[in-house]
Amino acid sequence: MRPSTLRALKRAAELTRQNRLTEAVLIAEPVILAADSYEGDEILRWLANHVTDFTGETEKETP
């Protein structure tokens, strides 16, 4: 994934945690739409692995 794509996704996550969803979408959407199929797959994996970056939740331990 290009460094600029990763920066945009991280910034979108930060804005989402601050309840600034519109701004987050404005930053992430163009990057996602411009991605080729290879980078798109990387973006999907990154998003799946970093859900808590967007929610601000910490993973809870299971007993």
C-alpha positions in Angstrom: 0.0 0.0 0.0 1.3 3.5 -0.8 2.4 5.5 2.2 -0.1 8.3 1.2 -2.9 5.8 1.2 -2.0 4.5 4.7 -1.7 8.1 6.0 -5.2 8.9 4.7 -6.7 5.8 6.3 -5.0 6.5 9.6 -6.3 10.1 9.5 -9.8 8.9 8.6 -9.7 6.6 11.6 -8.6 9.5 13.9 -11.4 11.7 12.6 -13.9 8.9 13.1 -12.9 8.5 16.7 -13.5 12.2 17.1 -17.1 11.8 15.7 -16.1 13.7 12.5 -17.4 11.0 10.1 -18.1 13.4 7.2 -14.5 14.6 7.2 -13.2 11.1 7.5 -15.1 10.0 4.4 -13.9 13.0 2.5 -10.3 12.0 3.2 -10.6 8.2 2.7 -13.1 7.9 -0.2 -10.9 9.4 -3.0 -8.0 7.2 -1.9 -10.1 4.1 -1.9 -11.7 4.9 -5.2 -8.3 5.6 -6.8 -6.8 2.3 -5.7 -6.1 -0.4 -8.2 -7.3 -4.0 -7.4 -4.0 -4.9 -5.7 -4.0 -1.9 -3.4 -7.8 -2.3 -2.9 -7.2 -5.7 -1.5 -4.5 -4.3 0.8 -6.9 -1.6 1.9 -9.6 -4.1 2.7 -7.1 -6.2 4.8 -5.9 -3.1 6.6 -9.5 -2.0 7.4 -10.4 -5.5 8.7 -7.3 -5.6 10.9 -7.7 -2.1 12.3 -11.4 -1.9 13.1 -10.6 -0.7 16.6 -8.6 2.2 15.1 -12.0 3.6 13.9 -14.1 2.7 17.0 -11.6 3.6 19.7 -12.5 0.4 21.5 -9.9 -1.9 23.0 -10.2 -5.6 22.5 -11.5 -7.4 25.5 -10.0 -10.5 26.8 -12.2 -13.6 26.6 -12.3 -15.7 29.8 
